[in-house]
Amino acid sequence: MAKAKTFFVCNECGAESPQWFGKCPACGTYNSLEEQISIQSSVDVPSRGGVSGWQSTQTNGKSHAKPAKARASLTFNQITDRQIARWESGYGELDRVLGGGVVPGSMVLIGGDPGIGKSTLLLQVSNQLAQKYRILYVTGEESGQQVKLRASRLGVSKNVSVVNDENTTVVVDATLPIDPDSIGADLYVLPETDLEEILREIDSLKPNVAVIDSIQTVFFPALTSAPGSVAQVRECTAALMKVAKHEDVTMLIVGHVTKEGAIAGPKVLEHLVDTVLYFEGDRFASHRLLRTVKNRFGATHEIGIFEMVTDGLREVANPSELFLGNRDDPAPGTAIVVACEGTRPIVVELQALVSPTSYPSPRRAGTGVDYNRLVQILAVLEKRVGIPMSKLDSYVASAGGLNVEEPAVDLGIAIAIVASFRDRIVDPGTVLIGEVGLGGQVRSVSQMELRLKEAAKLGFKRAIVPKGTKFPDLNIEILPVSKVIDAIIAAIPHQELTADDLEPDEDE
């Protein structure tokens, strides 16, 4: 007879413990252990060692009686090759992040802060895919009426049908004529949280794509734990993954995030799925970034950029214009850099502000830049250039709030700080590319040709880059430098810095 066993699982890290603790032994989180009950079978599993069990039935008690033979495993030569044709989602930015499009039968997990636009993005993608395929949108957080209101605001062009038990009612009229060639291509909405009902609907409707919004609201009735717990999220995701792989149904799953920004639930949730995407953005800014953390069908360094407007999310065709400030009215303490996100170069404006400190320890703050690299650059400027940064508060920010944490923006940060210190304006037609070493040298960076092409396309006339790098023949003047002090003199034209310039003014 089966035996019931009680154990405790951490909600944060998924670690199991035989008894309850106020603090998780694995991750140190307080009050995160929840009681779980597992059924242990009374049937003994046969041992592989010796001649007993399954081995004795295969060899009749004689070792190596005949050569080994595979039962279900295959060699690479026995596996047939199948060309996977990706589906276009209707949004080039999403296709870029996914590696070229939606892979049939894949499982994609999308996480992000509340209100960032996860449901909006998936409803817009579902509407685009519904022009050719049958889509099932499962919502556990909203009613059919709420989905109707959002669909009306987004201008959904297909018939959106809400499935209630056995009745199907159209809640959004088609705003565009339906293509008669796309028979069976439609968008269905199912307000449901019961996993068994969701699986029955998938088996009955047989959609090409199923959207689960969100996995933390779905529950398996056989488990006693609450929806969103470690056991529920793990079992529901495993069941959906089995359907996705066996029935060739593409799953797009929404996942909640914790206050630290990680996807809520056990880490095994990210291991089960094929692709993990994070939707990022400042709640006070209009742009949204879609980053990939894991992708079994493509690269993991690409980003997609969207802009939140009144009728939903809109793709940003030229992101450099979004993160580039007003070049016609330059201000002191600004510098232009070219950052690379995967294979996409983005021109970003960096802003710096330096002022005398009124505290024994000066303040350092960075928005969109790596704080540790900022402190390192400030130390280099004081030691190698002679600027008394230990007596000054320093603030550095990237325009638009884009995170530019790669070493290639070090030179731009250093020049912006010096320009703010001397209240000078950097030539607005100059871009700065290079890594700053601890000895005050400017080091080379990767993808230089890609960065320079983007700067030339946007009309920049000069580029200050590390010395010793091969440069393409472009319509842009190249100024190679080897030291930070050389870059400072080149970036601020007609104003040579002397020893007197590096001293604070008397009124400061």
N, C-alpha and C positions, 0 to 999 in steps of 0.2 A: 504494500500500500504506500502511496506517495506521502512524504513527510513535509510538513510546513517548516520553513526556516526563516527566522527574522534577522535582518541585517539593516544597516543604516548607510545611506548614500548622501554625499555632499552635493548640494544644489549648485555650487560654484564650479568645482573641479571634477565631480563624478567619482571621487574616491569612495571605496566601500570600507566599512568598519563593522566588526562583530558586535559592538556595543555603542551606546550613545555617549558623545562628548559635547561639552559646551563649545569647544573649539575644534575645528577640523584638523586632524593630525597632519594632513597632507599640505593644505594651502593656508591654514591658519585663520580661516573665516569663522566668525562666531555665529552660533545658532543657525547653521546651515545644514545640519544632518537631519535627514528625514527617514522615518521607518519604512522599510519595504519588506514584503513577504514573498518568498520564492518557494516554488514547489520542487522538492527534490525527489527524483524517481527512485524507487526501491529496487529497480533492476540494475544489476551490476554490469558495468561496462567491461567487455572482455579485454584482457591484457594482451599487449602485442608481443611481449617477451615469452620465451619458451615455446612449447609445442601445443599449448592449450588454446582454446578459443578459435578465432577465425583462421589462425595460421595452421592449426592442426587439420581443419577441414580442407584447406587448400593443398597441403602437402601429404595428408594421410599419415601424419606423425613422423615423416622423414624429411629432414632438412635438405634443401637443394635437390629435391627429387626431379624438378623440371625447371627450365629457365623462367624468370619472372615475366609476367604479361600484364599490360595495363588494362584496367577495367573501364575507366571513364576518362582518364587523362589522355591528352593528345600532344603530339609533337608539333612544331611550327610548320612542318611540311604538310601535316594533315589538316591544319586550320586554313579554311578558304579565305582568300582576300576579298574584302568588300569595300568598295569606294563609298565613303560617307559624303553625302551631299548636304551641305549646311543650308539652313533656311535663313533668308534675310528677315530680320525683325522689323524692318521699316525705319530703323534708326541706326545710322552709320556709326555713331558713337558707341552704342551698345554692341554692335557687331565687332567693332575694333577691340573692345575689352574682352569679348568672348573668344577672340581669335579668328574671326571671319564670319561669324553667324551662329545661329542656334543649331546645336547638334541634336538630331532626333534620338530620343531615348536617354538623353542626359538629364542630370539632376543639378539644378543651379540654386544656390542659397544666397539671398540678398539680405544684408543687414544694414542698419542705420538708425540714427536717433529718431525719436518720435516726431512726426510732422515734417520730416526731411523730404518726403515725396516718394516713398517706396511704393505705396498703393497707386499713386498717380502714374508713376512710370509703368508699372505692370499693367494697369488698365489701358494705357495708351498702346503699349506693345501688344496686348491681347487684341485690341481693336485692329491693329495693322495685320497681325497674323490671321485674324478672322476673315480677312478678305480671300484667303486661299485655304485655310484649314479650320477644323472644328476645335473650338476652345472652350474649356470649362474653367470658370473662375469661381473658386470656393472661398467664400468670405466667412470667417468666424468672428470678426469684430464688428461687422456692420450688417444692417438689414438690407433687403432688396431695394427698399425705398432710398436708402442712403447711397447705394451704388448707382441708382437711377439719377439722383441729383448730381453726383460727380460725373457720370457719363454725359449728362446734358451739358454740364459746364465745359467738358473737354471736347464736345462736338463729336461724339462717337457716331460713326456713319453706318454701322451694321445693326441688325436687329439684336438687341440684348434681351434674352429670355431668362426669366427667373423660374427656377425649378422648385415647386412646392409640392412635396409628396408625388402624386401622380399627375397633377395638373401643371400645365405650362402656360404662363401668361406673358405676353409681350409688354414690357414696361417702358421701352424707348422705341419710338417710331424711327424707321430708317430715314436718314436725311439725304442719302444718296441712293440711286438705283442699284439694286443688287445684280451683280454679273451672273447671267444664267449659266455660264460655264463653271462657276464655283459651286457646284451642287454639294450640299452638306457642310459648306464652310459657314460657320456662324459662331456667335458668342453666347454662351449659357452661363448664368450666375446661379450658384447654389449656396444659400445662407445655411451652413451646417458646421457643427463642431464634432459630431460623432464620427470616428474613423470608419466604423463599419458601414455607415450610411454613405460616406464619401467613396469608399471602395465599391459599393454596389452601384453608385451613380457612374463611376468611371467604367465599370464593367458593362453597364447598360448603354451609356452614351458613346463609349469608345472614342474619346476625343484624341486629337493629335497632341495637344498641349493642355496641361492642367496647372492652374495657378493656385497655390495654397497660401492664404493670407489670414492668419499667420500660423506657423507650426506650433507656437506656444499655446494657442487656443484649442487645438485638436486634442482629443482624449480617446483612449482605448478603454471601453467599459470594463474589460476584464481586470484591469489594474485598479487597485484601491487608492493610489496616489492622486493628487489633484492635477488638473491640466497645467502644463508648464513645468512640472517637476522633471527631475533627471530621468526617471524611468519612463514617464509618458513621452517625453521628447525623443528618447532613444528608440522606443518601440514603434512610435508612429512614423518616425523617419525611416526606420528599417522596413516597415510594411510598405510605405510609399516607394522606397527604392526598389523593392522586389517587383512591384507592379510596373515601375518605369523600365526596368531591364527586361522583364518577361513580355510585356505587352507593347514595348517600344513607344511609350508615352513620355513626352518631355515634361519634366516637373520644374516649375519655377516656384520656389518656396521663400516666403518672407520670414526672417528671424528677428526677434527683439534683441536689443543690446543692453548690456549692463552699464552702470554709471562710469566704468572705466573705458567703455567703448567696444568691448569684446562682445561677441554673440552670446546671448544668455543660453544656459544649458550646458550639458557636458561637452567636452572637447571632441568626443567621438562623433558629434553631429557634423563637424567640419570634415572629419575623416571619411564619413560615409558618402558625402555628396561629391560630384565631379568638379564643380566650380563654386568658389566662394567669392562674392562681390561685396564691397562695402560702399554705401552711399554716404558721402560726406558733404559738409557745407556749413557755413555760418548761418544761423537763423536770421541774422540781420542783413545778410547779403543775398543776392538773387541767384548766384551761380551755385551749381552742385557738381561734385566730382564723383565719378564712379570708378573705383579702383578694384583690381582683382588681386586676391591674396593667394588663391589656389586655382589652377586650371589644368585639367588633364588633357585638354584638347588645344592648348595654345600657350602663349607666353604669359608671364605674371607681372610684367612691368608696364603694361599699357594703362592709360586712363581715358575715361570719357567725360566730356564737359557738357553740362546742360545749364540752361537758364530758366528759372521759374518765372513764368508770366501769368497773366490772368486766365488764359485758357490752357494751362498745364505746363509741362516741361518742353522746352524748345532746345534743339541742338545748337551748339556754338560752333560755327564753321571756322572762325579764325580766333582761337583763344588768346592769341597775343594781344589783340586789340582790347580784350576784356581786362587783362592784367597790366596794361600799359597806361600810364598816366597821361596827362596833357603835356605834350612835348612843345606846344607853342608858348607856354608860360612856365618855364622851368623854375624850380625853387631851390634854394641852397640845401645841401644835404641829401640830394637824390642821385641815384646812379641806375643805369640800365644794365641788366644781365640777361643772359640767354640760358635758361635751365632746360634740361631734357627729361621728359617723363617717358621712358621706354624709347620708342622711335619718333616721338613727337617733340620738337623744340618749341619752347614757349618763352617769349620775351616778357620779362617782368621788371617792373620798377621797384627799386628798394629805396626806402626812406629812412634817414637817420637823424637823430636829434641828440646833441651833446650840450650839456649845461653844467655849471659848477655845482658841486654837491654841498648840501648843508648838514650832512651826517658824516660820522667818522668812516663809515664804509659806503662807497658809492653804489648806486642802484644800477643794475643791468637788467634790461627787459627786452625780449624778442618776440615778435608775432610773425609766424610763418617761417622763421629761421631756427636752426638748431642752436639752443642756448649754449651748449658746451663749445661749439665752434665759435660762437660770438665772443665768449670769454677768452678763448685762445687768440683770436684776432686782436682783441683789445690789448692783450699782453704783448703781442708782437709789435703793435704800433708804439707801445711805450718803450720797449726794450730796443728795438731795431730802428725806429724812426725818431723817437724822442718826444712823442706827445704825452703829456702827463695825464694819462687816462685814469690813474688811481685817485685823481682829485675831481673827476668829472662823472656825472650820471650819463649813462648811454642807453638810448632807446632805438631799436631797429625794427622795422616792419616792412612786409611785402605788400604791395598794392593788391587789393582784392582779397587778401587773406589766404592766398595760395601758399601751401607749404613747399618751400624750396630749401631742402636740407642737404643737397649734394655739395661736394667740395668745389664745384666749378663756380659757385657764386661767392666764394671767399673774397676775391679781388673786388667785386662790386660792393660788398659790405665794408671793406677797408676804405675804399675811396669815398663812399657816402659818409662815413664817420669823419674822415679828414675834412671833407667839404663842409660838413656841419660845424666842425671845430673852428675853421677859419671863416665861416660864413661866406663860402664861395659857391659858384654855380659850375657844375660839371657840364662840359659841352653836351647839349642834348642830342647831337648826332653821333655820339660815341657809345659803344657797348663794351662791357668789360667781361672777360672770360678768363678764369684761372684760379688755381688753388694756391693758398698762401701757406708756405712752410714756416716752421718755427724759427728758422734762421733769417726770415725776411725775404726769402726767395719766392718767385712765382713759378709754380709747377704746372706742367701740361695736364690736360684733361682729355677725356674720351669724346668721340663724335664731334670733333672740332669742325669738320667740313659741314656737317648738318647744321650746326649752330650758326656758322657764318652765312650759309645760304638763307636761313630764316631772317637774319639781321639785314642782309642785302635786299631781300624781298620787301621788307618793311621800310626801306629807304634810308637806313643808317649809312653814314659816310665813312666812319672810322671804327676800328675794332682794336682794342688793346688786349693782346693775347700773350701767352708765355713764349719765350724765346726758344728756338730750336725745333719748332713744330712745322710740319709741312702744311702749306696753305694752298687752297684751290684758287684758280684764276677767276676771281669774282669782281664785280663792280663795287669794291669797298677797299679803303686804304687799311693796310695791316701795320700795326705798330707793335713789334715784338719787344718785350721787356723781360729782364731777368730778376729785378729787385722791386720790392713794393715802392720804394722811394722813386724809382724811375717811372712807375705807373702813376704815381701821384703827380709828378711834374707833367707827364704826357696828358693826363685826364683833365687838368685844369690849365688850359692854354693861356699864354701871355701873362702868367702869374707864377713866377718861379718862387719856390719856397726856400727861405733862408733860415738861419738859426733863430733870428728874431721872430719870424712868423710862427715858429713852433712854441713860443712862449705865450702864456695867457695874457690877454689884454689887461690894462691897469684897472678898467672899470669892472672886470670880472672878478 
